[in-house]
Every structure is written in structure tokens, then in C-alpha cells.
């Protein structure tokens, strides 16, 4: 009878341990995602040099 009681405690301990590990993994992933999304965007200087101006800005010099 005592062996059966030990097995049920062991199974419930395993369920609790699995829940704690899964919850911890979720919290670490959630925190890492929030930190990553909270960072300001990185501006690439090369990407800005490839921007084509709007057509209206090309004609603005003729107006003067």
C-alpha cells in the first residue's frame, strides 16, 4: 500500500514540475519578446541612400 502512495506522489510531483518548467519557459520567452519589441528600430544608413524622392519634389526646383 505504501508503494502505491509513493507512486501517486511521484506522479503529482512530476505534473507540478512539468507545469513549473513550462511556465518558466513561457515567462522567459514572453519577457525576451517584450524586450526585443521595446527596442527602438535600427536605422540602416545604406537603406536611406536608396530612397527615391517623390515626383513632386523633383519639380520643386523649377517653381523658383
C-alpha positions as a Markdown table, in Angstrom:
| # | Residue | x | y | z |
|---|---|---|---|---|
| 1 | Unk | 0.0 | 0.0 | 0.0 |
| 2 | Unk | 2.8 | 2.4 | 0.8 |
| 3 | Unk | 4.4 | 1.8 | -2.6 |
| 4 | Unk | 1.2 | 2.8 | -4.3 |
| 5 | Unk | 1.0 | 6.0 | -2.3 |
| 6 | Unk | 4.7 | 6.8 | -3.2 |
| 7 | Unk | 3.9 | 6.4 | -6.9 |
| 8 | Unk | 1.0 | 8.8 | -6.8 |
| 9 | Unk | 3.0 | 11.4 | -5.1 |
| 10 | Unk | 5.8 | 11.0 | -7.6 |
| 11 | Unk | 3.3 | 11.4 | -10.5 |
| 12 | Unk | 1.8 | 14.5 | -9.0 |
| 13 | Unk | 5.3 | 15.9 | -8.3 |
| 14 | Unk | 6.1 | 15.3 | -12.0 |
| 15 | Unk | 3.0 | 17.1 | -13.1 |
| 16 | Unk | 3.9 | 20.1 | -10.9 |
| 17 | Unk | 7.5 | 20.1 | -12.1 |
| 18 | Unk | 6.4 | 20.0 | -15.7 |
| 19 | Unk | 4.0 | 22.8 | -15.1 |
| 20 | Unk | 6.7 | 24.9 | -13.4 |
| 21 | Unk | 9.1 | 24.3 | -16.3 |
| 22 | Unk | 6.5 | 25.1 | -18.9 |
| 23 | Unk | 5.5 | 28.3 | -17.1 |
| 24 | Unk | 9.1 | 29.3 | -16.6 |
| 25 | Unk | 9.8 | 28.8 | -20.3 |
| 26 | Unk | 6.8 | 30.9 | -21.2 |
| 27 | Unk | 7.8 | 33.7 | -18.9 |
| 28 | Unk | 11.4 | 33.8 | -20.3 |
| 29 | Unk | 10.1 | 33.8 | -23.9 |
| 30 | Unk | 7.5 | 36.4 | -23.2 |
| 31 | Unk | 10.0 | 38.7 | -21.5 |
| 32 | Unk | 12.5 | 38.3 | -24.2 |
| 33 | Unk | 9.9 | 39.1 | -26.9 |
| 34 | Unk | 8.8 | 42.2 | -25.0 |
| 35 | Unk | 12.4 | 43.4 | -24.6 |
| 36 | Unk | 13.1 | 42.8 | -28.3 |
| 37 | Unk | 9.9 | 44.7 | -29.4 |
| 38 | Unk | 10.6 | 47.6 | -27.0 |
| 39 | Unk | 13.9 | 48.4 | -28.6 |
| 40 | Unk | 14.0 | 51.4 | -30.9 |
| 41 | Unk | 14.3 | 50.4 | -34.6 |
| 42 | Unk | 17.8 | 50.3 | -36.0 |
| 43 | Unk | 18.2 | 52.8 | -38.9 |
| 44 | Unk | 20.4 | 51.5 | -41.7 |
| 45 | Unk | 22.3 | 54.4 | -43.4 |
| 46 | Unk | 22.6 | 52.4 | -46.7 |
| 47 | Unk | 18.9 | 51.8 | -46.8 |
| 48 | Unk | 18.2 | 55.6 | -46.6 |
| 49 | Unk | 20.5 | 56.3 | -49.5 |
| 50 | Unk | 18.3 | 54.1 | -51.7 |
| 51 | Unk | 15.2 | 56.2 | -51.2 |
| 52 | Unk | 13.8 | 57.7 | -54.4 |
| 53 | Unk | 12.2 | 61.1 | -53.8 |
| 54 | Unk | 8.6 | 61.8 | -54.8 |
| 55 | Unk | 7.9 | 63.2 | -58.2 |
| 56 | Unk | 6.6 | 66.4 | -56.8 |
| 57 | Unk | 9.9 | 67.1 | -55.1 |
| 58 | Unk | 11.7 | 66.8 | -58.5 |
| 59 | Unk | 9.7 | 69.6 | -60.0 |
| 60 | Unk | 10.0 | 71.9 | -57.0 |
| 61 | Unk | 13.3 | 73.4 | -58.3 |
| 62 | Unk | 11.5 | 74.6 | -61.5 |
| 63 | Unk | 9.0 | 76.6 | -59.5 |
| 64 | Unk | 11.5 | 79.2 | -58.3 |
